Amino acid sequence: MSDLMRSKFTNGKVSQYPANYQLILKLKNGKHLLIRPVKPSDEKKVQELHFSLDKKDWFYRFFSYEKNLGINEIKSLVNINYNTDMVLVAEYIEEEEEKYIVAMGGFFKKMNPRVGELIFITHKNWRGLGITKALLKYLIKIARDLNYTKLGGVINIDNKQMHHILSSLENKLNLKEIDNKIAVVLIDIIN
């Protein structure tokens, strides 16, 4: 059975692959990416994307310099309950054969069921092309579909790229510094 047709059981509920959330994104450089929900078969490509991060970017994502990401963490990013969570990948297809995941973004239900926790990773060779901003805008739309009211996360104060992306949103943004290096951000996504 193909990944697009497969249903999976998560916490006792059937979670159908949401093929309706696939789209093509045209980049500033003229290249096109397939934006689509992550699939279990993406495990190796998602792991490769993570380990492509340099030391500074790894720290911005995980608040640690140790590249210590186990198979369970990767599995949790590709085996998700599409009824409550979403992870999108940006896939570049080269010569109709090779497929590369160049970025990913997502949100997960945490303690508050109407607030999703955001994650983003973009390969350094694909930055500055609007991919993360496009993923964030699309994730906001999907989060509304799933009845979320806010998306948020913890960011490093020094992560200027993420600050720029967040400040460019039209949504109400609340940023609260926890200390001189970490801030909590909440994006109001209600229309």
Buried (B, 14 or more C-beta within 10 A) or exposed (E): EEBEEEEBEBEEEEBEBBEEBBEEBEBEEEBEBBBBBBBEEBBEBBBEBBEBBEEEBBBBBBEEEEEEBEEEEBBEBBBBBBBBBBBBBBBBEEEEEEEBBBBBBBBBBEEEEEBBBBBBBBBEEBBEBBBBBBBBBBBBEBBBEBEBBBBBBEBBBEBEBBBEBBEEBEBEBEBEEEEEEBBEBBBBBEE
